């Protein structure tokens, strides 16, 4: 009797089978044509099945379809094991988090039973904490420092025995785990990582690079693996064996996990690089790296750089104090990094636990932009499926409130100086190229023009030019307050530049008369006429003095289109074009902190002044028109901008992470309101960005049409607004 017959669906269950086939097609993004090719089932027959026009499915047909989908027959007829049912779900595309843990349990060299129990205890603990990938140190079961005991049959048999027990125990846990063990194959001993999930030994990965220098002598006991995959026999059964294994999550096929072992990371051509170009986006490392002076920082740098180089999450599990201290000590220095960033790190000689939520969606976004390595792919890789749930219903990790601004004060100070130097270097180069005699800067007493003036001063210093070659122009009009006008003049004085005040009120009134604009109607024409008049004045002064107009508009304003077309939108070189408003504020604060006397005082007052274009008449001498009341808080918009452009997040995801990040400052309705404004304005105002003047890039996000951001000026925002409406509070 064909055993498959027991799985054949009854007629009343046929519709359920068809729906499951459709579900897996959708989950794995397989077209009917592709499924036909994979299964060998004629497309016409397949379409009849999918349309429910056939009343039964032959045994062989059902098996072929299952093979084509890379699932089991039981997956299609709904007779999965309990733990498999638990883990199967189609992931909500809003989220794609995976909780990863690198854990150093309490181990004892040679005590395999105790070590196995420690692994099981950790599996139980971290499975409850919803860890989906759990990695242990190198040679977990035996201990790394067993030396010539690796030759002993008793130790090796015990490792194999308890590895099988761990596999069996994992049956009811929704976690993919990697356990280290010495395993024999074809008369040779290998230092291995065993991949285990839901009661299955998925595969065994041998260590590629064996150190035999200084305190290490692994080649004494272990063999280097062949380049090609094979099989290994454990407890009478054969399992995939080799350095070219990738483990794919059936519930979220974009999640692909691979492993390397200790020295593999330190090697010139590490396996993780090969894993990455073959699709792995989570790479685990089972390690035993002894602690030496300065080694922790090197280890930290290696893990960070490897995750950046491979555009992946990298989980590093180090051996700890359970190892022998005869000649070395181990610190359980565990790390989880993501695309160059350390997400979690255990203290040296601490509890040996590092847990973090990696964002697979972000990694895949980065790879879409950065990976052009198809020619390096190795067809010798085997892809092995497993199934664990991926979070789809909540934000699992914390995000920086101001992603453009370093959290650490010392780092912020260094970053601010570097930003100023980059801006100044770009401007100085442009001055040399054009042989400009002057730099013309419109100064308003606001944040952006202040930064532009500081940069212009630094550029002239770089060139060995006198600062009086900078012409700072104040152009008061209807909305200018004494506070901002006074600060503009005082700042010009303190920076030792040439200063001119040109009141444009009468010029604008004359223009109003020409075009029939009432001064009592404070509409967009009223506002933009002032902005364009100011730009005309600056351009003409630059012409008269043989100079360049230095643009003051910042990245946040460019994203929102908060600039007057052919007004303050235009210049001859935009030094702030890639500096967002939150960062502008912090750079000026840095200059204020490092300044003295009147300079410090005027910069502090500028920082305390509400952001405003001052195009609407003041009220009792105070600024009436406040930008953030109109377009929303810049701290929110910069957060939206960073994660939309840099992270590639959907508006729905941005809303959810913003909701968590700003929960103590803004309610959900407010965040949603300003995010909707951001999306609408970002798309509607691309026309202004499409004709930006040159401006130097200083950070990872820029919107220059010649560099970072290419987008049609008439692109629709509908898809993105619909996505946002899914999570409307």
Buried (B, 14 or more C-beta within 10 A) or exposed (E): EEEBEEBBBEEEEBEBBBBBBEBBBEBBEBEBEEBBEBBEBEEEBBBEBBEEEBEEBEBEBBBBBBBBBBBBBBBBBBBBBEBBEBBBBEBEEBBBBBBBBBBBBBBBBBBBEBBBBBBBEBBEBBBEEBBBBBBBBBBBBBBBBBBEBBEEEEBBEBBBBBBBBBBEBBEEBBBBBBBBBBBBBEEEBBBBBBBBBBBBBBBBBBBBBBBEEEEBEBEEBBBBBEEEBEBBBBEEEEBBBBBBBBBBBBBBBBBBBBBBBBBBBBBEEBBBBBBBBBBBBBBBBBBBBBBEEEBBEEBBEBBBEBBBBBBBBBBBBBBBBBBBEEEBBBBBBBBBBBBBEBBBBBBBBBEBBBBBBBBBBBBBBBBEEEBEEEEEEEEEBEBBBBBBBBBBEEBBBEBEBBBBBBEEEEEBBEBBBEBBBBBBBBBBBBBEEEEBEBBBBBBBBBBBBBBBBBBBBBBBEBBEBEBEBBBBBBBBBBBBBEBBBBBBBBBBBBBEBBBBBBEBBEBBBEBBEEEEBEEEEBEEBBBBBBBBBBBBBBBEBBEEBEBBBBBBBBBBBBBBBBBBBBBBBBBBBBBBBBBBBBBBBBBBBBBBEEBEEEBBBBBBBBBEBBBBBBBBBBEEEEBBBEBBEEBBBBBBBBBBBBBBBBBBBBBBBBBBBBBBBBEEEBEBEBBBBBBBBBBBBBBBBBEBBBEBBBBBBBBEBBBBBEEBBEEEBEEEBEEBBEBBEEBEE
